[in-house]
Every structure is written in structure tokens, then in C-alpha cells.
């Protein structure tokens, strides 16, 4: 856990350093899904004296920022002051949070709006009529299904007055949120806890029967945050069953106290430290934990009028802490890594990868008589090929992003050179599998006739091939993990993608590490040759799909060049098959392959058409081309908007369209709800689409967003789309919104 906490600390530090560029200084800033403002609850300050200031967040519906202990994942806001001599700022104070479930995780934080108050102390060096310049560097993390960091430089000039200052527009906000600050538990109360078989039983004696309670731990890795907290009322209080955090270090010492916040019915929230054992009178919190809260909550603010206006929020995932350092739960990153690993395992079943994995299975059948250490070596070398390929891919992606490019998962398929070379590689592999020549077996390690070194080389490059063909596919659980990783610092990004790589390699690696499991596979025989040739059919099917992508995106001339490269590769394969194991034939075939590479580069530079407008592709049937203006237009007209972020090279996108979006019941439901259907085609790189994906917390396609009228924050649908998922989202649209949309459509 110490290592995990170090990773999280490093995560926060690098994330802030690499986050979005700071907004120009003012007292407020807008970022995706959040508006943040530095404000005071009074119109000035009397010097010497104190004034209550605060950091105010206005959030879009469904988005949240974090409490000082964020729960399973996240970071609370952080503020770093630049203040003149004679001014001191107290720590941020945190109102009572809410439990915010996020899949299998549980966050602690705030939705809609929140104010983090603090106390500013001004000494006598400031005279009436002068101003106190307040400059703050603020960073935060805002999350829904995904999280994005944000930061801003805020400044505020605070007038120094000679008499008690009047209220201002922010006074009502301060009055509401100061009332929500937790208080020290009354000294007449008693608290204590005992360990149970799977956690802790907290007992609180408040002097009255308590029927509702929620406990928010001050420390990470103590309780299972997402587990239910069962309340048992007693005559003068309650008992609360808390489950121990399963990620807590095994064999670690039992806690001697439980520190945290207990929220009771009626909005009562108390901070306390409960000792182990029978309930005892509440121990007062240390002065440095209570003085600022008491000073802030006891401040008297004059009555005000309206709350300050704020612009629509935005999405910005930031990590931060209060003025005091806070610990970050290691379980959050562990769960993200777990999702990536699971996504990698499922990726083996995607149509992009399965043929390659199947060939490795044939290799195991054919090599059943090999020594165990050789089988294990093949598994480890195959895994190394996958991991190193992922590292290389992520390294390129991060380098390009650092240079200012907005790229995501599968970005290389936006290059005509890569598409041509990929299609040629798979065509050449298909020829080998179909029986034209045998050298392809070394690429996939499916044969046992090669020398050991060649076989290991084959296993390594089969891992490389698996990564290359995997990139146009997105498996369940991958979207959130990849989006999280690409917004994180490099160390976390590589950790998440390493987990994804290990998940992709896991099935084959497990069989090689446990050779006994290969007994369930059939014995080698003539059937293997027939099946190997049959596998060439889906390989050639993939080639046809890539050729279609080239033709649709770059035009007929580029397609003709690609078909010419196929002819050259077929000639190279003929030489290898007609004169096998001949040095001159292998050299001639190699020269032909090099000419194919040159033709691919030349044709991409000379024949590929300029980026074709996506309007023609998107304007098919009921679909219209996406733009931010189109979304705004339909929302202003009161119509729901469904946006399909897709690409021709994205195989998962094509599958989703056929099994979900093009189903009659789905199209009927979309039409009945008068949903405007927009298609954002990312086949070629489009900066506007890249920015829109980034705002949604997605690193690539597919992505599906459903906007309800009047709600700038859309509902995101899963990457693995089903008719039921779309129908559920459409059926949950506000009825009044649907009716308004129909009316506006009829008026047209």
C-alpha cells in the first residue's frame, strides 16, 4: 500500500503538471463540465481581522468533485496561494459529502455545486481604502464515468474597509454551505468500535435513537467504501456495521481508532475519532483540525440577495488536495488496472485478434512433445512481444500528445501508409496460411520445423502482430481504462497499458506455463492443415475490410495501388512456394516486399485524395454529419441528439452499427422520440472530433453520446453496444423533452 500511495502521489503531481493549461487569471474560470470561482462572503475586510473566503464549484448534472478522502478513486481540490505579507489563509474546509457509486467503486464527493470555505486573516498593515490582492493556483478533478484534470489561476482584489462590511451576491451561498460543515461531536456523546469477522462494528451514543447514518472514513484503505453500511438503531444511538477494505495489507496491525465523519438524520454531520473498545466520551480533535472549522462556521455573514451567476460547466479531470496533504486510496488505481487486464482478456475474443490467438493454439497442439521449458519460453517471448509493442505504441502516442496532437486508441489507422502496410501484411499472412508458401508459419510460430531461435522470433512477432490487429477493436471495460490512462501521467499510463497487454497475453501464456492444460486440446493430425487453411478465410476477410476502408477514405486510385501491391506480394509468395528454402528466391521475394513498402509510401503521398468530407459518408439514411453547431441547433429546438463517434477502420464500430444501431426496433425508438442522429466520422483525423472525444473523457472510438434537451452533459453509452442499451437510454429521455422536440419538428 505504501508503494501504491507513492504512485498516487506521483500521479497527482505529474497530472497537475501535465494538465490543461491554466486559464487567464480572473476570479472565475470555466472548464469542461465545471465552473470554479474564488469568492468572499462579505464585500470587504476590516484590518486587522478575518473574512470568510471560499472556492465555489458549479458542476454539470452527473459530474462531481471530491471530499478530502475521495474514496476509491480521485483527488480533492487543491489551492496554492500567492499572498502579500500580512495575509494568511487557513486550510480548505470540506462540507459533508455524499456517497457517489461509480460502477464497482464508491467515491466521496459533491454534485451540482459545492463551496469549500476557508478563513483569511489580514493584519493591521492594510489601511481602509486599500485592497488585498489574493492570487490562487487551483487544481481539481471532475468525474462521472471518466475523470479529467483541470487547473486555473484565480485572483481577487479584496477591499479593506473601516466598518463592518456588508453582504454581497455570494452571501447566500456561504450561509448554505457553512451550515453543512461538519462539527466536532458533542462531548456528551460516546463512540467506540470493535473488530468483527469481516470488518468493524462502530457504536455511537448520541442520547437519542438514530435510524440513519453514513460513515465517511478520514483515512484510505480502512473500510470497503462501496460495501453497504447496515444501521441498527439503539435506544440512545446506533451501531454501524462496516466491512474491512479487502485491499488492506494482509497481516497489518488492526487500527487503534476509526477517524472520520458520521452523518446522521436531519443533516447532522460530526467529525470524531473512535477508539477501539467500548464506547467512551468523544475525544476532542486536535486544535489544528478544529480551529479553522470553528472559526469559519462561527463567522456571521450579513444577508445577501442572489447567488452569483455561473456559466455552463465543463469537463476537466484534476487531482488535488486541500491545504493539508491527504492520502489517496490505492484501491482506485488497482481497480482501473483490473479493468484493463479484464479488457485485455476479452480482446482475445474480438474478431481482430481471435485468428492470431487460434494460430497460437495450433502451435501448442503441434508442439505438445516439446520440453516444458521450451513451451514456457515461447509463452514468455510471446508475452514480451505484446508488452513491448504496447509500450512502443503508448510511447509514440504520449510523445505526439506532448507535442500538441490529440490522438487516441487506434490513431495509426488514420494513416494511409499504415493502412496499406497492414493490409499487405495480412494478405501475405493469408497466402501463407492458405498454403502458397511456408514462411508465414515462422511469423506465427505455428510450425515446429524451425530452429529454436527462429521459433522464439516467431513467437515474439506473433505478439507484435496481435497488438497491431487489436488496435481497431475495443473490448468491454477498455474504454474507461484507456481514457483514464491517457489523461494520467506516464507512469500510470504505462501501468494501465501493461495490464492491458498482460490480459491480451494471458490465455496463451497460461497454457504454456501449465502444459498439463494442453491435454484438453486434440492430438496433432491432418486436420490441422485443413484448419490452418480455413483460418486464412477470416484473414482475407480482414484484408477486404481494410481495402474497403482505403477506398472509402482515400479514393479509387489509392485502392488500385493497394491491389497492385497485393499482386506483387502474390508473386513474392509464388517464388517462395515454387522454390522453397532457396536463398535466391528468398532474396528476390524480399526485394519484392521492399518494393511493396515503397509503393505504399509513394501511393499514400501521391494518390491519396485530400481528406474527404465526412458529410457524404455521414449523410446516409437518417444520419447527418456531426458538428458542435448541429448539436447546439437541435438542442435549442428542444430535440434529443444521439452522436455516433465512429471510423471506417474501427471494427467494433461496424459491429455495433449492425447489431444495435441498424436494428429496426432501435431505429423506430429513435424516430418515435424524435432524436436527431449525428455521425462524427473519425476515419481521418479531425481536430474538432478529437476535442469532443476529449471532453467526453474518451481516447478514441467507438463512443456514443445521447444529449437530452437543455442538458449540455450527455449520457455516455457503453462501447460494446446492444439494442437494449440504446433502447434503455432513449426510453429514459424526459417525456416533456421528447414532446417539445416533436412539436418543434412539426413546426418545421
NORBEL-V576552 format. One record per backbone hydrogen bond with DSSP energy under -0.5 kcal/mol. NH is the residue of the N-H (numbers start at 1). CO is the residue of the C=O. If there is no record, write none. Layout:
nh=NH co=CO
nh=NH co=CO
This chain:
nh=5 co=1
nh=6 co=2
nh=7 co=3
nh=8 co=4
nh=9 co=5
nh=10 co=6
nh=11 co=7
nh=12 co=8
nh=13 co=9
nh=14 co=10
nh=15 co=11
nh=16 co=12
nh=17 co=13
nh=18 co=14
nh=19 co=15
nh=19 co=16
nh=23 co=151
nh=26 co=153
nh=29 co=36
nh=31 co=34
nh=32 co=314
nh=32 co=315
nh=33 co=313
nh=33 co=314
nh=34 co=31
nh=35 co=58
nh=36 co=29
nh=37 co=56
nh=38 co=27
nh=39 co=37
nh=39 co=54
nh=41 co=52
nh=43 co=166
nh=45 co=159
nh=47 co=45
nh=47 co=161
nh=48 co=122
nh=49 co=122
nh=51 co=120
nh=53 co=51
nh=53 co=118
nh=54 co=39
nh=55 co=116
nh=56 co=37
nh=56 co=54
nh=57 co=114
nh=58 co=35
nh=59 co=57
nh=59 co=112
nh=60 co=33
nh=63 co=60
nh=64 co=143
nh=65 co=110
nh=67 co=108
nh=70 co=68
nh=72 co=106
nh=76 co=320
nh=77 co=66
nh=78 co=139
nh=80 co=137
nh=82 co=135
nh=84 co=133
nh=87 co=84
nh=88 co=121
nh=90 co=119
nh=93 co=117
nh=95 co=93
nh=96 co=180
nh=98 co=109
nh=100 co=98
nh=100 co=107
nh=101 co=99
nh=102 co=105
nh=105 co=102
nh=107 co=100
nh=108 co=70
nh=109 co=98
nh=109 co=107
nh=110 co=65
nh=112 co=63
nh=113 co=111
nh=114 co=57
nh=116 co=55
nh=117 co=115
nh=118 co=53
nh=120 co=51
nh=121 co=88
nh=122 co=49
nh=123 co=86
nh=126 co=123
nh=129 co=160
nh=130 co=127
nh=132 co=158
nh=133 co=131
nh=134 co=132
nh=134 co=156
nh=135 co=82
nh=135 co=133
nh=136 co=154
nh=137 co=80
nh=138 co=136
nh=138 co=152
nh=139 co=78
nh=140 co=150
nh=142 co=148
nh=142 co=316
nh=143 co=64
nh=144 co=146
nh=148 co=142
nh=150 co=140
nh=152 co=138
nh=153 co=23
nh=154 co=136
nh=154 co=152
nh=155 co=26
nh=156 co=134
nh=158 co=132
nh=158 co=156
nh=159 co=157
nh=160 co=130
nh=161 co=45
nh=161 co=159
nh=171 co=168
nh=173 co=170
nh=174 co=170
nh=175 co=171
nh=176 co=172
nh=177 co=173
nh=178 co=174
nh=179 co=175
nh=180 co=177
nh=181 co=178
nh=182 co=94
nh=183 co=269
nh=185 co=271
nh=189 co=186
nh=190 co=205
nh=191 co=280
nh=192 co=203
nh=193 co=275
nh=194 co=201
nh=196 co=199
nh=200 co=242
nh=201 co=194
nh=202 co=200
nh=202 co=240
nh=203 co=192
nh=204 co=238
nh=205 co=190
nh=206 co=204
nh=206 co=236
nh=207 co=236
nh=208 co=236
nh=210 co=237
nh=214 co=263
nh=216 co=261
nh=217 co=215
nh=218 co=259
nh=219 co=259
nh=222 co=219
nh=224 co=243
nh=225 co=223
nh=227 co=224
nh=230 co=228
nh=230 co=241
nh=232 co=239
nh=233 co=231
nh=234 co=237
nh=237 co=234
nh=238 co=204
nh=239 co=232
nh=240 co=202
nh=241 co=230
nh=242 co=200
nh=242 co=240
nh=244 co=198
nh=245 co=222
nh=248 co=245
nh=252 co=249
nh=258 co=274
nh=259 co=257
nh=260 co=272
nh=261 co=216
nh=262 co=270
nh=263 co=214
nh=263 co=261
nh=264 co=262
nh=264 co=268
nh=265 co=212
nh=267 co=264
nh=268 co=265
nh=270 co=262
nh=271 co=183
nh=272 co=260
nh=274 co=258
nh=275 co=273
nh=276 co=256
nh=277 co=193
nh=280 co=191
nh=282 co=189
nh=283 co=273
nh=289 co=286
nh=290 co=286
nh=290 co=287
nh=291 co=287
nh=294 co=290
nh=295 co=291
nh=296 co=292
nh=297 co=293
nh=298 co=294
nh=299 co=296
nh=301 co=299
nh=314 co=32
nh=315 co=32
nh=316 co=314
nh=317 co=149
nh=318 co=149
nh=318 co=316
nh=322 co=324
nh=332 co=329
nh=333 co=329
nh=334 co=330
nh=335 co=331
nh=336 co=332
nh=337 co=333
nh=338 co=334
nh=339 co=335
nh=340 co=336
nh=341 co=337
nh=342 co=338
nh=343 co=339
nh=344 co=340
nh=345 co=341
nh=346 co=342
nh=347 co=343
nh=348 co=344
nh=348 co=345
nh=349 co=346
nh=350 co=347
nh=353 co=350
nh=354 co=350
nh=356 co=353
nh=357 co=353
nh=358 co=354
nh=359 co=355
nh=360 co=356
nh=361 co=357
nh=362 co=358
nh=363 co=359
nh=364 co=360
nh=365 co=361
nh=366 co=362
nh=367 co=363
nh=368 co=365
nh=370 co=367
nh=374 co=371
nh=375 co=371
nh=376 co=372
nh=377 co=373
nh=378 co=374
nh=379 co=375
nh=380 co=376
nh=381 co=377
nh=382 co=378
nh=383 co=379
nh=384 co=380
nh=385 co=381
nh=386 co=382
nh=387 co=383
nh=388 co=384
nh=389 co=385
nh=390 co=386
nh=391 co=387
nh=392 co=388
nh=393 co=389
nh=394 co=390
nh=395 co=391
nh=396 co=392
nh=397 co=393
nh=398 co=394
nh=399 co=395
nh=400 co=396
nh=401 co=397
nh=402 co=398
nh=403 co=399
nh=404 co=401
nh=405 co=400
nh=407 co=405
nh=411 co=408
nh=413 co=410
nh=414 co=411
nh=415 co=412
nh=419 co=415
nh=420 co=416
nh=421 co=417
nh=422 co=418
nh=423 co=419
nh=424 co=420
nh=425 co=421
nh=426 co=422
nh=427 co=423
nh=428 co=424
nh=429 co=425
nh=430 co=426
nh=431 co=427
nh=432 co=428
nh=433 co=429
nh=434 co=430
nh=435 co=431
nh=435 co=432
nh=436 co=431
nh=441 co=438
nh=442 co=439
nh=443 co=439
nh=444 co=440
nh=445 co=441
nh=446 co=441
nh=447 co=441
nh=455 co=451
nh=456 co=452
nh=457 co=453
nh=458 co=454
nh=459 co=455
nh=460 co=456
nh=461 co=457
nh=462 co=458
nh=463 co=459
nh=464 co=460
nh=465 co=461
nh=466 co=462
nh=467 co=463
nh=468 co=464
nh=469 co=465
nh=470 co=466
nh=471 co=467
nh=471 co=468
nh=473 co=470
nh=478 co=475
nh=479 co=475
nh=481 co=477
nh=482 co=478
nh=483 co=479
nh=484 co=480
nh=485 co=481
nh=486 co=482
nh=487 co=483
nh=488 co=485
nh=492 co=489
nh=493 co=489
nh=494 co=490
nh=495 co=491
nh=496 co=492
nh=497 co=493
nh=498 co=494
nh=499 co=495
nh=500 co=496
nh=501 co=497
nh=502 co=498
nh=503 co=499
nh=504 co=500
nh=505 co=501
nh=506 co=502
nh=507 co=503
nh=509 co=505
nh=510 co=506
nh=511 co=507
nh=512 co=508
nh=513 co=509
nh=514 co=510
nh=517 co=514
nh=518 co=515
nh=519 co=516
nh=520 co=517
nh=521 co=518
nh=528 co=525
nh=529 co=526
nh=530 co=526
nh=531 co=527
nh=532 co=528
nh=533 co=529
nh=534 co=530
nh=535 co=531
nh=536 co=532
nh=536 co=533
nh=537 co=534
nh=538 co=534
nh=539 co=535
nh=540 co=536
nh=541 co=537
nh=542 co=538
nh=543 co=539
nh=544 co=540
nh=545 co=541
nh=546 co=542
nh=547 co=543
nh=548 co=544
nh=549 co=545
nh=550 co=546
nh=551 co=547
nh=552 co=548
nh=553 co=549
nh=554 co=550
nh=555 co=550
nh=555 co=551
nh=559 co=555
nh=560 co=556
nh=561 co=557
nh=562 co=558
nh=563 co=559
nh=564 co=560
nh=565 co=561
nh=566 co=562
nh=567 co=563
nh=568 co=564
nh=569 co=565
nh=570 co=566
nh=571 co=567
nh=572 co=568
nh=573 co=569
nh=574 co=570
nh=575 co=571
nh=576 co=572
nh=577 co=573
nh=578 co=574
nh=579 co=575
nh=580 co=577
nh=582 co=579
nh=586 co=582
nh=587 co=583
nh=588 co=584
nh=589 co=585
nh=590 co=586
nh=591 co=587
nh=592 co=588
nh=593 co=589
nh=594 co=590
nh=595 co=591
nh=596 co=592
nh=597 co=593
nh=598 co=594
nh=599 co=595
nh=600 co=596
nh=601 co=597
nh=602 co=598
nh=603 co=599
nh=604 co=600
nh=605 co=601
nh=606 co=602
nh=607 co=603
nh=608 co=603
nh=609 co=554
nh=612 co=553
nh=616 co=613
nh=617 co=613
nh=618 co=614
nh=619 co=615
nh=620 co=618
nh=623 co=620
nh=624 co=677
nh=626 co=679
nh=631 co=627
nh=632 co=628
nh=633 co=629
nh=634 co=630
nh=635 co=631
nh=636 co=632
nh=637 co=633
nh=638 co=635
nh=639 co=634
nh=641 co=707
nh=642 co=676
nh=643 co=641
nh=643 co=705
nh=644 co=642
nh=644 co=678
nh=645 co=643
nh=645 co=703
nh=646 co=644
nh=646 co=680
nh=650 co=647
nh=651 co=472
nh=651 co=649
nh=652 co=472
nh=654 co=650
nh=655 co=651
nh=656 co=652
nh=657 co=653
nh=658 co=654
nh=659 co=655
nh=660 co=656
nh=661 co=656
nh=662 co=657
nh=663 co=660
nh=666 co=663
nh=667 co=663
nh=668 co=664
nh=669 co=665
nh=670 co=666
nh=671 co=667
nh=672 co=668
nh=673 co=669
nh=674 co=671
nh=675 co=670
nh=676 co=640
nh=677 co=622
nh=678 co=642
nh=678 co=676
nh=679 co=624
nh=680 co=644
nh=680 co=678
nh=681 co=679
nh=682 co=646
nh=682 co=680
nh=690 co=686
nh=691 co=687
nh=692 co=688
nh=693 co=689
nh=694 co=690
nh=695 co=691
nh=696 co=692
nh=697 co=694
nh=698 co=693
nh=702 co=645
nh=703 co=645
nh=704 co=717
nh=705 co=643
nh=706 co=715
nh=707 co=641
nh=707 co=705
nh=711 co=708
nh=712 co=710
nh=714 co=712
nh=715 co=706
nh=716 co=714
nh=717 co=704
nh=721 co=719
nh=726 co=722
nh=727 co=723
nh=728 co=724
nh=729 co=725
nh=730 co=726
nh=731 co=727
nh=732 co=728
nh=733 co=730
nh=738 co=734
nh=739 co=735
nh=740 co=736
nh=741 co=737
nh=742 co=738
nh=743 co=739
nh=744 co=740
nh=745 co=741
nh=746 co=742
nh=747 co=743
nh=748 co=744
